[in-house]
Amino acid sequence: MSAGDTGVAGMIHSRLGEFSPAERRVARVLLAAYPTAALETVAVVAERAGVSGPTVLRFASRLGFRGYPEFQKALRDELGERDTSPLSAYTADPPPGPGGALDRARQILPQAVAATLAELPPAEFDAAVRLLADPQLRITAHGGRFSSLLAHYLVLHLVQVRGNSRLLPAGPVERAGALADLGRKDLLVLFDYRRYEPPTLALAQAAKERESKVVLVTDRWLSPIASVADVVLPARVDSTSAYDSFVPSMAILETLIDGVIARLGAAAGERLAAIERAARRHDLI
């Protein structure tokens, strides 16, 4: 058995609904301290989950592995991919030259987008749309070194169709104020990709302590934030270069925006009309 293109964590998360209550406790223990917890012995995992050793073995079998050693081997094989950086990707697979860049993009990117949308758990997607369209929730989005661009793109649309949406402020005073104000009426949308950023995990944990909702957009290996997020939306990062591609993640955002507009109905049109009037009045067009 191989974890394939979804990753071990992705396999576990996407099949939570299929597990028995005891197996689900095993899954939660593994995801909460992923990947290190999954490298522990069967006895240790069973003790942490409060289940028997055979339950842990059944859990691995339910995922399609022939045994726990095979499950752990798949995980170890995945760990190298999780730590891939642009430099290591460049060194391992030097670029073939500029001549075939367009052909490579035609082959790789459409397939990555199609696979991402096909693998997206419908229940997770629907839950994300419901949260994003909830007018009672204030939305704060935040990303990492590169993925902050995705957070900004999402907020630009949400500001127009539903309002009450913002990026997490960059300045220390403003950011501290925003974090201090988080509560039950807040939704945090986080973007975190491999070489996961510990400050973003700390942000998610703090938000959950304050009973905020958390939506995570991540890669197929799943950011550690998946252990605390209410909704997890994984994307492929297949790329034509040494850098991971955000094209599939952008497809998720476009689809989310479509879903939010549909769910908001007439309210989205009224908001867009108000934005248009304000923009014309203040010469912002």
Salt bridges, closest charged atoms under 4 A:
ASP5 OD2 - ARG236 NH2 3.46
GLU18 OE1 - ARG15 NE 3.01
GLU23 OE1 - ARG62 NH2 2.89
GLU40 OE2 - ARG48 NH2 3.54
GLU70 OE2 - ARG66 NH2 2.70
ASP77 OD2 - LYS73 NZ 3.04
GLU81 OE1 - ARG220 NH2 2.75
ASP103 OD1 - ARG106 NH1 3.33
GLU119 OE2 - ARG236 NH2 2.48
GLU124 OE1 - HIS13 NE2 3.89
ASP186 OD1 - ARG138 NE 2.61
GLU197 OE2 - ARG145 NH1 3.69
GLU211 OE1 - ARG184 NE 3.18
ASP230 OD2 - LYS208 NZ 2.91
ASP238 OD2 - ARG236 NH1 3.93
ASP244 OD1 - ARG194 NH2 2.80
GLU276 OE2 - ARG280 NH2 2.95
